[in-house]
Amino acid sequence: MKYLVGADLGTSGVKLYVTDYEGRVVTVVREKYGLIFRGPGIVEQNPEDWWNAFSKCLREVAEKYKVSAIALSSQANTLLLLDEKGRILSNAISWLDQRSFKEVNELIEAFGLKYLHQRTGMIPNPGFTAPKLLWLKKNKKDLLSRTKKILFSPQSYIAYKLTGKIAVDRSLASFSMLYDIRKEDWFSELVEFTGVEADLLPTIHYSYEIVGHIRSEIAPKLRLSTKIPVIIGAHDQCCAALGAGVYCQGPVIDSTGTAGVILYVAEKLPKEIPVSLLVYHYVFPGKWTLLGTLSASGALIDWLIEFTGRKLSHEEFEREAEKVPAGSNGVRVVPYFSGSFRPGVPPDARGAILGLMLFHKPHHVYRAIMEAIAFELKYYLETIKNLGYPLSKVIAVGGGAKSRLWRKIKANVFELPVLKPKITDTAPLGACILAGIGSGAFKNIEDAMRIVSIEEEVKPNKELIIIYRKLYKNYLDLSKKICLEQYEV
């Protein structure tokens, strides 16, 4: 029997799913790697750590299963430089790195914030590749002069190590801030401004395309055949959406991990992109990813558990919070414990917990956090709806999807049914789907969807919808007021 491999190359490690052609996940293999902190705001990774972890997992899989295709899900905007022989010139600059704040302002001054957003789909931020390259131009000229290829994701580096080809898929290319979403190609004006030549950038592929086959030099070490195709794959958020069964307009992805994400697949670009959304390619031609983010989501739940001395587990908090009525008995949370991306709220806003009285317990705050995050994500849903896109249902993925209470709260706040897939860590599953489509194991996307299985649906309650509508309006007013007061102190 033949098997598909989907690898998710994250910030802290790699995870491989192995599925058969019927969509059954037969094994999961993980390996960790770390971040390198070299000073305030300086965050790097060693690309060889990615390869060592990935190849170790792949060898383990190859010993037990006959692999027919491999595809790659990946973090974005982690920049690395290669010399003429394909050797790494320095550590990769992580998407978490903040050293290019000045360069962000320089880009805004040169092009204008609105122009950059409407052309690239991105809001300038040190996390993106464009300001990183500008920083290198100003601070590491010698390094850039020796650079022959520029990569900006583990996807591209692992694909290069496997096949010898320098490539990137359209989702990660267009998430770099070096890509013109209107022309669907590199943004030549911006690339030139950063000081690099366009021919240093990877060749762009669709996410399901075969970039190459396993090199003969490494095939024996990996215990794989040179006939195995490597499908380039996509951005991890896109793979997560695909792994949850989203490939057309209507469904919304609610991805809750450390951060919170609302993702929508649109069949045409918005004429005017709202400032609250990022827009970039999805995994199929003619489809676009609309993304809204909250920098701290599940991280707030973890923070509360730590803050209260771990006296209650997640499950115990959940049971107690379930007994608390909608509105958390007056407790309100402003969830900007790690800043904000919402328009009208300062990016460096601080969080707040309000309305506490002597009778309140930690589980009241637990529920209030869940409600606040649901309100914050609803803002992005309303933004997408106001663009004229249909919203049919929400599919919850990530660690937060395991909480039935949170799914119930979100169903009532969003006023949409919330579905939970059988597998909630869906990025590597999405990569398996791309491996199957690209290699021909699946006839088409509809055939591939048999991999996806929905386990439970939570429907909104009419009475709770009315309550949460009022609470949501109050939340929008409160969050802005609190943030403005912070700046008046």
SULURMO-V618488 format. One line per field, one symbol per residue. ss: DSSP state (H for helix, E for strand, C for the rest). psi: psi as a letter, one per 30 degrees, with the letter a starting at -180 (. if undefined). A space follows every 10 residues. Layout:
# SULURMO-V618488
ss=???
psi=???
This chain:
# SULURMO-V618488
ss=CEEEEEEEEC CCEEEEEEEC CCCCEEEEEE EECCCEEEEC CEEEECHHHH HHHHHHHHHH HHHHCEEEEE EEEECCCCEE EECCCCCECC CEECCCCCCC HHHHHHHHHH HCHHHHHHHH CCCCCCCCHH HHHHHHHHHC HHHHHCCCEE ECCHHHHHHH HHHCCCEEEH HHHHCCCCEE CCCCEECHHH HHHCCCCHHH ECEEECCCCE EEECCHHHHH HHCCCCCCEE EEEEEHHHHH HHHCCCCCCC EEEEEECCCE EEEEEECCCC CCCCCCCEEE ECCCCCCEEE EEEECCCHHH HHHHHHHCCC CCCHHHHHHH HHCCCCCHHH CEEECCCCCC CCCCCCCCCC CEEECCCCCC CHHHHHHHHH HHHHHHHHHH HHHHHHCCCC CCEEEEECHH HHCHHHHHHH HHHHCCCEEE ECCCCCHHHH HHHHHHHHHC CCCCHHHHHH HCCEEEEECC CHHHHHHHHH HHHHHHHHHH HHHHHHHHC
psi=kllkkkkjja eflkkkkkla ffgkjflkkl klllljjglk gjklljffee eeeeeeeeee efffkjkflk lkkkllhjkl kkafggkkfl lkjlffkgfh eeeeeeeeee fkeeeeefef flkkkfflee feeeeeeffh eeeeffkfkk lhleeeeeee eefgkjllle eeefgfggkj fefhlkieee eeefglkfff llkkllfgkk falkkfffee efhlkffkkj kealkeeeee eefggjglkd lkkjjjbelk kkkkjkglkk ejkkffkkkl kaflkgkkkk kklkfjdfee eeeeeeeggh fkleeeeeee fffklkfhhf kkkjghfhal gkkfkkfgll lkklgklffk lefeeeeeee eeeeeeeeee eeeeeffgkk jelkkkllef ffjeeeeeee eeefhlkkkj lejfifefee eeeeeeeefg ekeaeeefff ekkkekkkkl keefeeefee eeeeeeeeee eeeeeeff.
